[in-house]
Amino acid sequence: LSLHDALPICHQVMRRASILLLGMLGCGAPFNEVKPSEAHDGVRVVYCGSAATSVQSVLNAMEPPVGQGGGDMPEQKELNVCLRLENHGSDTARIDRAAVLLKCPRETDEPQADRDDQEVITHPGESKEFHVGFRYTQLPSGEDVTLKLDRALKIGDKPVKLPPIALRKR
């Protein structure tokens, strides 16, 4: 690969990186926490922020469109939620990302597929951040949604029902 051939590739990589950075930093978090979830046996799931986009959607937006867009479907918004599994208990804690659900006033949607591990595991004294992505129809500012955790967490081998985390749309 010559320098002449490498320059367009470097330019494309830099352009993608700058678009990605602008997409991730351009807006504030679309949701604020209204009500945190409670701890159970020293284990907590903590909301640590959200973004209105994901890395994959920014990369997809840079690709040329394929086919025709749908006509009458409501516009889908994207929500990428950061959660932290904190284990201050005496047993291993596991959270199944696929079991974390977004409950909107008029819909429930499954998390989108992404590249993170499906199960997040923390041992006593550990904390780990993870992300769960959702798609939802537009919500008016001030409307509340909940992150349902009731089937997502196991401490040791026992399922634990945690109350939901309430978020408010900015």
N, C-alpha and C positions, 0 to 999 in steps of 0.2 A: 504494500500500500504506500503510495507516494504522498508527499505532503499536499500536492495539488488535489489528490483524491480524498484525503482526510479532512481538509478544511470544510467542505459542505456537510460532512457527517458531524463534525464538531459543532458547526453552526446549528444544525437540526437538533442536536442533543441540548445545546444551551437554550434554544428557543423553547423546547419542551420543558426544560427545567424551570425557566422563568415563568412560563404560563402556569405550570403546576404550583409554583410558589405564590403567584398572584391569586390563583384560585383558592388556595388553602388559607392565605392570610388576608384576602381582600375584604372579608366581612367578619363581623363578630359572630359569636355563637348564636344560632337561630333559636335556641331554647335555654331557659333558665330553670334551675332546680327550685321547685316549690316545696316538696316534701321528700326528704331522704328516706331510704329504707332503714329498717332497724337491724341491729346486730343479733346474731343467734350463736350461742356458745363461743363467743369471741370472734366470729366471722362476720364481716360486713361486705356488702357490695356498694361502692361509692361512685356516684356520678362525678366524672372529672372533665366534662365538657362535651361539645358537639360541634359538628361542622355541616354545612349545607351541601357538601360534596365529598367525594372520595377520590383517591388517587386514580382509580380505574375509570371513573366517569370523566375526569379531566383528560386522561389519555384517549378515551373513546371519543370525546368531543373534538379532538384534533384530527381524527381520521375522517376521510370523506364519507358523507352519508350514503347508505346503501338502501335502495328501494324507496317506497313512498311512506310517508308518515301516516299514522292512524287518524281518521277524521273526527269522530265524535267522542273519543275517549277523553276523560278529564286529564289535565296535565298532572303528571306524577312529579313529586318533589322527592329529593333524596335527603336522608338524615344519617349521618355517621356519628354514632354515640361512643364516647370513651367511658369505660367503666374500670374500676380498680377492685380486684378481689383482695381484701386484707384479711389475713389469717393470724389472729392473736390468740387462737384457741390451742387445744392440745392434740388435735387430730388433723389429718389431711383434708383440705377442702377442694371440691371440684365444681366447676360451673360449665354447663353445656350451653354454648353460645346459641345453638339452634332453638333452645327452649326459652330464650329471652324474647319476649314479644312486645311490640309497640301497639298499645290500645288507644286508638283515636276515638273521638266521640261517635263517629259514624263507620268505623272500619277497624279491622285487625289485620296486620300484614306480617308475613314471615320475613326474617332477615334475609338479605341478599347474600348470594355466595361470594366469598372472598378468599384470600389466601391465608388467613390466620388459622391456627389450629382450631378444630371444632371444640375441644375441651381444654379449659384452662385449669391448671392444678397448682395449688399452693400448699406448702408444708408449714407446720407451725412456725410463726415468726416471719413468714414471707408475705410479700404483696406483689401482684402482677397487674399491669394495665392491659386491657384488650379492647377491641372495637367491634361493634355490631352495627351493620348497615340496614337501613329500612327504606322502603319507598311508600309514599302516602300521597293522597290527594291534597290540594292546597287547604291550609287552615288559616282562619283569620287570626290576626295578632291578638294576644290575650287568651287564646283558647288553650285548655289544659289537655295533655296526653299523659299516659302512664306507661312505664316500662314494667311489664309483668315478669316477676322473677319466681313465681310460686312453684314452678316445676324445674327450675334451672340448677339449683344448688344441692349438692350432697356433702355432708360432713361425715367423714369415715365412709361407711356404706349406707348411711341413712339419708333419705331425701328430706330436705328441709323446706318448708313453705315460708318464704320471705314476703313481707308486704311489698307492694309496688313502689317505685320511685315516681313521683309526680313532677312533670315538667310543664312549663308554660311557654307558648310560642311568643317570641318577641315581636 
